[in-house]
């Protein structure tokens, strides 16, 4: 405490060359860690898309086959053109 009643903060410890070197190594390690985490996220996204792609292709094939079969049955029954095209002129 000073003579006028205020408190002094203790002096910060001196930084040596080892502290500066460890700070730089720690910063580099943090940068490498962030880059590796980014690569893991990208790899997981590619894996997720790779797992979903066969499901999407299978669902599309089932939908195509269903629509093809219905159109075939409609044509055999004499339904004619199942999708009428309308042209609007102004």
N, CA, C and O atoms as a MOPAC input file, in Angstrom:
PM7 MOZYME 1SCF
protein

 N      0.85700 1    -1.15100 1     0.00000 1
 C      0.00000 1     0.00000 1     0.00000 1
 C      0.91500 1     1.23000 1     0.00000 1
 O      1.98600 1     1.24000 1     0.60700 1
 N      0.45500 1     2.24800 1    -0.69600 1
 C      1.24000 1     3.47700 1    -0.75200 1
 C      0.90500 1     4.36100 1     0.44100 1
 O      0.02400 1     4.03100 1     1.23400 1
 N      1.59700 1     5.46600 1     0.56700 1
 C      1.38700 1     6.36700 1     1.71400 1
 C      0.01300 1     7.02400 1     1.67500 1
 O     -0.53000 1     7.36200 1     2.72700 1
 N     -0.55800 1     7.21200 1     0.49700 1
 C     -1.88300 1     7.84800 1     0.41900 1
 C     -3.03000 1     6.84000 1     0.48500 1
 O     -4.18400 1     7.22900 1     0.30900 1
 N     -2.75300 1     5.56500 1     0.73200 1
 C     -3.79000 1     4.56800 1     0.96300 1
 C     -4.20400 1     3.76500 1    -0.25300 1
 O     -5.16400 1     2.99900 1    -0.17200 1
 N     -3.52400 1     3.90600 1    -1.36400 1
 C     -3.85900 1     3.12900 1    -2.55200 1
 C     -3.00700 1     1.86900 1    -2.61100 1
 O     -1.91600 1     1.79900 1    -2.04600 1
 N     -3.54800 1     0.87400 1    -3.31600 1
 C     -2.82100 1    -0.37800 1    -3.45700 1
 C     -2.08400 1    -0.38900 1    -4.79400 1
 O     -2.56900 1     0.15100 1    -5.78900 1
 N     -0.94600 1    -0.99100 1    -4.80100 1
 C     -0.17500 1    -1.14600 1    -6.03200 1
 C     -0.33600 1    -2.56000 1    -6.54500 1
 O     -0.39400 1    -3.52800 1    -5.78700 1
 N     -0.40600 1    -2.63900 1    -7.85500 1
 C     -0.42900 1    -3.96200 1    -8.47000 1
 C      0.99100 1    -4.50800 1    -8.47000 1
 O      1.95800 1    -3.76300 1    -8.63100 1
 N      1.10100 1    -5.81200 1    -8.28600 1
 C      2.45900 1    -6.37600 1    -8.34300 1
 C      2.99800 1    -6.26800 1    -9.76500 1
 O      2.23200 1    -6.27700 1   -10.72900 1
 N      4.29200 1    -6.16900 1    -9.88600 1
 C      4.91600 1    -6.09100 1   -11.19300 1
 C      4.73500 1    -7.41300 1   -11.92900 1
 O      4.87700 1    -8.48100 1   -11.33400 1
 N      4.42000 1    -7.34500 1   -13.23000 1
 C      4.29600 1    -8.59600 1   -13.98800 1
 C      5.66200 1    -9.27600 1   -14.07800 1
 O      6.69400 1    -8.60600 1   -14.10000 1
 N      5.66300 1   -10.58000 1   -14.13000 1
 C      6.95100 1   -11.27900 1   -14.22100 1
 C      7.63200 1   -10.95300 1   -15.55000 1
 O      6.97300 1   -10.70200 1   -16.55900 1
 N      8.94600 1   -10.96300 1   -15.52600 1
 C      9.70200 1   -10.66600 1   -16.74000 1
 C      9.54500 1   -11.79000 1   -17.74000 1
 O      9.56500 1   -12.96900 1   -17.38500 1
 N      9.38700 1   -11.40400 1   -19.00300 1
 C      9.26800 1   -12.40000 1   -20.05800 1
 C     10.65700 1   -12.71200 1   -20.58400 1
 O     11.41500 1   -11.82200 1   -20.96900 1
 N     10.96000 1   -13.96100 1   -20.58900 1
 C     12.27200 1   -14.37600 1   -21.07700 1
 C     12.15300 1   -14.86200 1   -22.51000 1
 O     11.05600 1   -14.88800 1   -23.06700 1
 N     13.25000 1   -15.24200 1   -23.10200 1
 C     13.24100 1   -15.74500 1   -24.48100 1
 C     12.45500 1   -17.04300 1   -24.57100 1
 O     11.87300 1   -17.35200 1   -25.61100 1
 N     12.43900 1   -17.80700 1   -23.47000 1
 C     11.69100 1   -19.06400 1   -23.47400 1
 C     10.18200 1   -18.80300 1   -23.53900 1
 O      9.45200 1   -19.52200 1   -24.22100 1
 N      9.72300 1   -17.77500 1   -22.82900 1
 C      8.30000 1   -17.43300 1   -22.89000 1
 C      7.88300 1   -17.02500 1   -24.29800 1
 O      6.82600 1   -17.43400 1   -24.77800 1
 N      8.70500 1   -16.22500 1   -24.95500 1
 C      8.39200 1   -15.79900 1   -26.32000 1
 C      8.41600 1   -16.98900 1   -27.28900 1
 O      7.56400 1   -17.09600 1   -28.17100 1
 N      9.38000 1   -17.86100 1   -27.11900 1
 C      9.47600 1   -19.03500 1   -28.00100 1
 C      8.27800 1   -19.95800 1   -27.79700 1
 O      7.70700 1   -20.46200 1   -28.76400 1
 N      7.89900 1   -20.17700 1   -26.54600 1
 C      6.74000 1   -21.03500 1   -26.27500 1
 C      5.44800 1   -20.41600 1   -26.79200 1
 O      4.55000 1   -21.13800 1   -27.22600 1
 N      5.34200 1   -19.09700 1   -26.75200 1
 C      4.15000 1   -18.43300 1   -27.28800 1
 C      4.06200 1   -18.63700 1   -28.80100 1
 O      2.97600 1   -18.87500 1   -29.33100 1
 N      5.18600 1   -18.54500 1   -29.49200 1
 C      5.17300 1   -18.76400 1   -30.94300 1
 C      4.86300 1   -20.21200 1   -31.28900 1
 O      4.09600 1   -20.47700 1   -32.21500 1
 N      5.44500 1   -21.13900 1   -30.56500 1
 C      5.17300 1   -22.56400 1   -30.81200 1
 C      3.71000 1   -22.87300 1   -30.51300 1
 O      3.07400 1   -23.63200 1   -31.24400 1
 N      3.17700 1   -22.29400 1   -29.45000 1
 C      1.76300 1   -22.49800 1   -29.12300 1
 C      0.84000 1   -21.93000 1   -30.18200 1
 O     -0.17800 1   -22.53900 1   -30.51000 1
 N      1.18400 1   -20.76100 1   -30.72300 1
 C      0.38300 1   -20.17900 1   -31.80100 1
 C      0.40200 1   -21.04000 1   -33.04900 1
 O     -0.62500 1   -21.22400 1   -33.70200 1
 N      1.57500 1   -21.56900 1   -33.37900 1
 C      1.67700 1   -22.44900 1   -34.54200 1
 C      0.88100 1   -23.73700 1   -34.32100 1
 O      0.22600 1   -24.23800 1   -35.23400 1
 N      0.94700 1   -24.26100 1   -33.10300 1
 C      0.19100 1   -25.48600 1   -32.79300 1
 C     -1.31200 1   -25.23700 1   -32.88100 1
 O     -2.05700 1   -26.10200 1   -33.34200 1
 N     -1.76000 1   -24.07200 1   -32.44600 1
 C     -3.18200 1   -23.73100 1   -32.55300 1
 C     -3.61200 1   -23.62800 1   -34.01000 1
 O     -4.69300 1   -24.09000 1   -34.37400 1
 N     -2.77800 1   -23.02900 1   -34.83600 1
 C     -3.08000 1   -22.91300 1   -36.26700 1
 C     -3.16800 1   -24.28700 1   -36.93000 1
 O     -4.07000 1   -24.53500 1   -37.73000 1
 N     -2.23900 1   -25.17500 1   -36.60100 1
 C     -2.26500 1   -26.52800 1   -37.16000 1
 C     -3.51000 1   -27.28100 1   -36.68100 1
 O     -4.11800 1   -28.02800 1   -37.44700 1
 N     -3.88300 1   -27.08500 1   -35.42500 1
 C     -5.07700 1   -27.74000 1   -34.88300 1
 C     -6.33800 1   -27.26800 1   -35.59800 1
 O     -7.20500 1   -28.07900 1   -35.92200 1
 N     -6.44900 1   -25.97300 1   -35.84400 1
 C     -7.62200 1   -25.44900 1   -36.54700 1
 C     -7.68700 1   -25.95800 1   -37.98500 1
 O     -8.76700 1   -26.26900 1   -38.48600 1
 N     -6.54100 1   -26.04400 1   -38.64600 1
 C     -6.52000 1   -26.56600 1   -40.01000 1
 C     -6.93500 1   -28.04200 1   -40.03600 1
 O     -7.68700 1   -28.46100 1   -40.91600 1
 N     -6.45200 1   -28.81900 1   -39.08300 1
 C     -6.81900 1   -30.23400 1   -39.02000 1
 C     -8.31200 1   -30.39700 1   -38.71700 1
 O     -8.96600 1   -31.27700 1   -39.27700 1
 N     -8.84500 1   -29.56100 1   -37.84300 1
 C    -10.27800 1   -29.63300 1   -37.53900 1
 C    -11.10500 1   -29.28700 1   -38.77700 1
 O    -12.14600 1   -29.89900 1   -39.01400 1
 N    -10.65700 1   -28.32400 1   -39.55900 1
 C    -11.35300 1   -27.98600 1   -40.79900 1
 C    -11.34500 1   -29.14500 1   -41.78100 1
 O    -12.35100 1   -29.42300 1   -42.43400 1
 N    -10.20400 1   -29.82300 1   -41.88300 1
 C    -10.13400 1   -30.98200 1   -42.77100 1
 C    -11.04900 1   -32.10900 1   -42.30300 1
 O    -11.63700 1   -32.81000 1   -43.12700 1
 N    -11.17300 1   -32.29000 1   -40.99500 1
 C    -12.07200 1   -33.32400 1   -40.46700 1
 C    -13.51800 1   -32.98600 1   -40.81100 1
 O    -14.28800 1   -33.87400 1   -41.17800 1
 N    -13.89700 1   -31.71600 1   -40.69600 1
 C    -15.26800 1   -31.31400 1   -41.02800 1
 C    -15.54900 1   -31.53800 1   -42.51300 1
 O    -16.62400 1   -32.01500 1   -42.87700 1
 N    -14.59000 1   -31.19800 1   -43.36500 1
 C    -14.77000 1   -31.41400 1   -44.80600 1
 C    -14.88100 1   -32.91000 1   -45.11000 1
 O    -15.70800 1   -33.31600 1   -45.92500 1
 N    -14.05700 1   -33.72100 1   -44.46300 1
 C    -14.10900 1   -35.17100 1   -44.69300 1
 C    -15.45400 1   -35.74400 1   -44.24600 1
 O    -16.00900 1   -36.61100 1   -44.92000 1
 N    -15.98000 1   -35.27100 1   -43.12400 1
 C    -17.28300 1   -35.75500 1   -42.66400 1
 C    -18.40100 1   -35.32800 1   -43.62200 1
 O    -19.34200 1   -36.08800 1   -43.85100 1
 N    -18.30300 1   -34.12800 1   -44.17600 1
 C    -19.31600 1   -33.68000 1   -45.14000 1
 C    -19.27800 1   -34.54700 1   -46.39300 1
 O    -20.32800 1   -34.92400 1   -46.91400 1
 N    -18.09000 1   -34.86500 1   -46.87900 1
 C    -17.96700 1   -35.72200 1   -48.06500 1
 C    -18.49800 1   -37.11900 1   -47.76200 1
 O    -19.16400 1   -37.72300 1   -48.60300 1
 N    -18.21300 1   -37.63300 1   -46.58200 1
 C    -18.72600 1   -38.94700 1   -46.19000 1
 C    -20.24700 1   -38.93900 1   -46.13000 1
 O    -20.89100 1   -39.87900 1   -46.59400 1
 N    -20.82400 1   -37.88500 1   -45.56300 1
 C    -22.27800 1   -37.78500 1   -45.45000 1
 C    -22.93000 1   -37.73900 1   -46.82900 1
 O    -23.93700 1   -38.40800 1   -47.06100 1
 N    -22.36600 1   -36.95500 1   -47.74400 1
 C    -22.90100 1   -36.89300 1   -49.10500 1
 C    -22.74200 1   -38.24400 1   -49.79600 1
 O    -23.63500 1   -38.68000 1   -50.52300 1
 N    -21.61600 1   -38.90100 1   -49.57400 1
 C    -21.39600 1   -40.21900 1   -50.16900 1
 C    -22.38600 1   -41.25900 1   -49.66700 1
 O    -22.77100 1   -42.16100 1   -50.41000 1
 N    -22.79700 1   -41.14000 1   -48.41500 1
 C    -23.78600 1   -42.08100 1   -47.88200 1
 C    -25.19500 1   -41.76900 1   -48.38100 1
 O    -26.00200 1   -42.68000 1   -48.56200 1
 N    -25.49400 1   -40.49700 1   -48.60400 1
 C    -26.84000 1   -40.13400 1   -49.04000 1
 C    -27.04800 1   -40.28100 1   -50.54100 1
 O    -28.18400 1   -40.43900 1   -50.98800 1
 N    -25.99300 1   -40.23500 1   -51.31500 1
 C    -26.13200 1   -40.29500 1   -52.76800 1
 C    -26.83000 1   -41.56800 1   -53.25900 1
 O    -27.71800 1   -41.45800 1   -54.10500 1
 N    -26.48700 1   -42.75400 1   -52.78600 1
 C    -27.22600 1   -43.94500 1   -53.23700 1
 C    -28.70200 1   -43.92500 1   -52.83300 1
 O    -29.54800 1   -44.43900 1   -53.56300 1
 N    -29.01100 1   -43.34500 1   -51.69400 1
 C    -30.40400 1   -43.25900 1   -51.25700 1
 C    -31.18600 1   -42.35500 1   -52.20700 1
 O    -32.30800 1   -42.67900 1   -52.59600 1
 N    -30.59400 1   -41.22600 1   -52.57700 1
 C    -31.27100 1   -40.29500 1   -53.48700 1
 C    -31.44300 1   -40.92300 1   -54.86500 1
 O    -32.50100 1   -40.78300 1   -55.47800 1
 N    -30.43400 1   -41.60100 1   -55.35100 1
 C    -30.53600 1   -42.25100 1   -56.66100 1
 C    -31.60500 1   -43.34500 1   -56.62900 1
 O    -32.39200 1   -43.46300 1   -57.56800 1
 N    -31.64100 1   -44.13500 1   -55.57200 1
 C    -32.65600 1   -45.18600 1   -55.44400 1
 C    -34.06300 1   -44.61800 1   -55.38600 1
 O    -34.96900 1   -45.14900 1   -56.02800 1
 N    -34.25900 1   -43.55100 1   -54.63000 1
 C    -35.58800 1   -42.93000 1   -54.55100 1
 C    -35.99300 1   -42.35600 1   -55.90100 1
 O    -37.15800 1   -42.44400 1   -56.28700 1
 N    -35.04600 1   -41.77200 1   -56.62000 1
 C    -35.35500 1   -41.25200 1   -57.95700 1
 C    -35.73900 1   -42.34800 1   -58.92700 1
 O    -36.66200 1   -42.17800 1   -59.72300 1
 N    -35.03900 1   -43.47500 1   -58.87000 1
 C    -35.38000 1   -44.59800 1   -59.75100 1
 C    -36.75800 1   -45.16600 1   -59.43400 1
 O    -37.51300 1   -45.51300 1   -60.34300 1
 N    -37.08600 1   -45.26200 1   -58.16200 1
 C    -38.40800 1   -45.76500 1   -57.77300 1
 C    -39.50000 1   -44.80600 1   -58.25500 1
 O    -40.53400 1   -45.24600 1   -58.75700 1
 N    -39.27500 1   -43.50000 1   -58.10400 1
 C    -40.26100 1   -42.51800 1   -58.56700 1
 C    -40.40900 1   -42.58200 1   -60.08400 1
 O    -41.52500 1   -42.52200 1   -60.60000 1
 N    -39.29800 1   -42.70200 1   -60.79800 1
 C    -39.36400 1   -42.79700 1   -62.26700 1
 C    -40.12900 1   -44.03900 1   -62.69400 1
 O    -40.97500 1   -43.96900 1   -63.58600 1
 N    -39.84300 1   -45.17800 1   -62.06800 1
 C    -40.52800 1   -46.41900 1   -62.43400 1
 C    -42.01800 1   -46.32600 1   -62.14000 1
 O    -42.83700 1   -46.80400 1   -62.92400 1
 N    -42.37200 1   -45.71500 1   -61.02000 1
 C    -43.78700 1   -45.57400 1   -60.67500 1
 C    -44.51700 1   -44.70000 1   -61.68200 1
 O    -45.60700 1   -45.04800 1   -62.13800 1
 N    -43.92300 1   -43.56900 1   -62.02900 1
 C    -44.56500 1   -42.70400 1   -63.01500 1
 C    -44.62900 1   -43.37100 1   -64.38500 1
 O    -45.63900 1   -43.24700 1   -65.07700 1
 N    -43.60200 1   -44.05800 1   -64.78000 1
 C    -43.59400 1   -44.74300 1   -66.07600 1
 C    -44.69600 1   -45.80000 1   -66.12700 1
 O    -45.40400 1   -45.91800 1   -67.12800 1
 N    -44.83600 1   -46.56300 1   -65.04900 1
 C    -45.85400 1   -47.61400 1   -65.00800 1
 C    -47.26000 1   -47.01800 1   -65.06800 1
 O    -48.12600 1   -47.56100 1   -65.75300 1
 N    -47.49600 1   -45.93100 1   -64.37600 1
 C    -48.83000 1   -45.31700 1   -64.41300 1
 C    -49.15000 1   -44.76300 1   -65.79900 1
 O    -50.26900 1   -44.91700 1   -66.28900 1
 N    -48.17000 1   -44.12200 1   -66.42800 1
 C    -48.39300 1   -43.60600 1   -67.78100 1
 C    -48.63800 1   -44.74600 1   -68.76100 1
 O    -49.46700 1   -44.61600 1   -69.66200 1
 N    -47.94300 1   -45.83800 1   -68.60300 1
 C    -48.12500 1   -47.00000 1   -69.48200 1
 C    -49.53500 1   -47.56500 1   -69.33100 1
 O    -50.20000 1   -47.87100 1   -70.32100 1
 N    -49.98300 1   -47.69900 1   -68.09000 1
 C    -51.34200 1   -48.20900 1   -67.85700 1
 C    -52.39500 1   -47.26000 1   -68.41400 1
 O    -53.40800 1   -47.70400 1   -68.95400 1
 N    -52.16200 1   -45.95500 1   -68.28700 1
 C    -53.12000 1   -44.97500 1   -68.78100 1
 C    -53.20000 1   -45.01100 1   -70.30400 1
 O    -54.28700 1   -44.89400 1   -70.87000 1
 N    -52.06200 1   -45.17100 1   -70.96800 1
 C    -52.06000 1   -45.24800 1   -72.43600 1
 C    -52.75300 1   -46.51300 1   -72.92600 1
 O    -53.46400 1   -46.48800 1   -73.93100 1
 N    -52.54200 1   -47.62100 1   -72.21300 1
 C    -53.20700 1   -48.87200 1   -72.60500 1
 C    -54.71400 1   -48.78000 1   -72.42700 1
 O    -55.47000 1   -49.40800 1   -73.16800 1
 N    -55.14900 1   -48.00400 1   -71.45300 1
 C    -56.58800 1   -47.85700 1   -71.20900 1
 C    -57.22000 1   -46.85400 1   -72.16000 1
 O    -58.42900 1   -46.62800 1   -72.10900 1
 N    -56.41500 1   -46.25000 1   -73.02900 1
 C    -56.96500 1   -45.29100 1   -73.99500 1
 C    -57.06500 1   -43.89400 1   -73.44400 1
 O    -57.90700 1   -43.11200 1   -73.88600 1
 N    -56.24800 1   -43.57500 1   -72.51700 1
 C    -56.30000 1   -42.24700 1   -71.89900 1
 C    -55.75500 1   -41.15200 1   -72.76700 1
 O    -55.96900 1   -39.97500 1   -72.47400 1
 N    -55.05500 1   -41.49500 1   -73.82800 1
 C    -54.50100 1   -40.46900 1   -74.70300 1
 C    -53.32600 1   -39.76300 1   -74.05700 1
 O    -52.50400 1   -40.37600 1   -73.37500 1
 N    -53.26500 1   -38.46800 1   -74.28600 1
 C    -52.16300 1   -37.67300 1   -73.72600 1
 C    -52.47700 1   -37.37400 1   -72.25500 1
 O    -53.42200 1   -36.63500 1   -71.97900 1
 N    -51.72700 1   -37.91700 1   -71.32400 1
 C    -52.06500 1   -37.74900 1   -69.90700 1
 C    -51.75700 1   -36.34600 1   -69.37600 1
 O    -52.29500 1   -35.94900 1   -68.34200 1
 N    -50.90300 1   -35.59600 1   -70.06700 1
 C    -50.55000 1   -34.25900 1   -69.59300 1
 C    -50.96200 1   -33.26600 1   -70.66900 1
 O    -50.23800 1   -33.08800 1   -71.64900 1
 N    -52.10500 1   -32.61700 1   -70.50900 1
 C    -52.51700 1   -31.66600 1   -71.54800 1
 C    -51.68400 1   -30.38300 1   -71.45700 1
 O    -51.46100 1   -29.84700 1   -70.37200 1
 N    -51.23900 1   -29.91400 1   -72.60000 1
 C    -50.48700 1   -28.67200 1   -72.64200 1
 C    -51.43200 1   -27.53600 1   -72.98900 1
 O    -52.21700 1   -27.63500 1   -73.93200 1
 N    -51.35200 1   -26.47600 1   -72.23600 1
 C    -52.21300 1   -25.30600 1   -72.44400 1
 C    -51.33600 1   -24.14900 1   -72.81500 1
 O    -50.36500 1   -23.84800 1   -72.12000 1
 N    -51.67300 1   -23.48000 1   -73.92900 1
 C    -50.91000 1   -22.32900 1   -74.36500 1
 C    -51.78000 1   -21.11100 1   -74.16800 1
 O    -52.86600 1   -21.01800 1   -74.74000 1
 N    -51.31500 1   -20.18400 1   -73.36600 1
 C    -52.06000 1   -18.95000 1   -73.11600 1
 C    -51.51000 1   -17.86700 1   -74.02600 1
 O    -50.30600 1   -17.61500 1   -74.05000 1
 N    -52.40600 1   -17.22500 1   -74.77800 1
 C    -52.00500 1   -16.11600 1   -75.64500 1
 C    -52.70100 1   -14.86100 1   -75.16300 1
 O    -53.86400 1   -14.88400 1   -74.76000 1
 N    -51.97400 1   -13.78800 1   -75.21300 1
 C    -52.57000 1   -12.51800 1   -74.76300 1
 C    -52.85000 1   -11.62700 1   -75.92300 1
 O    -53.35000 1   -10.51700 1   -75.74200 1

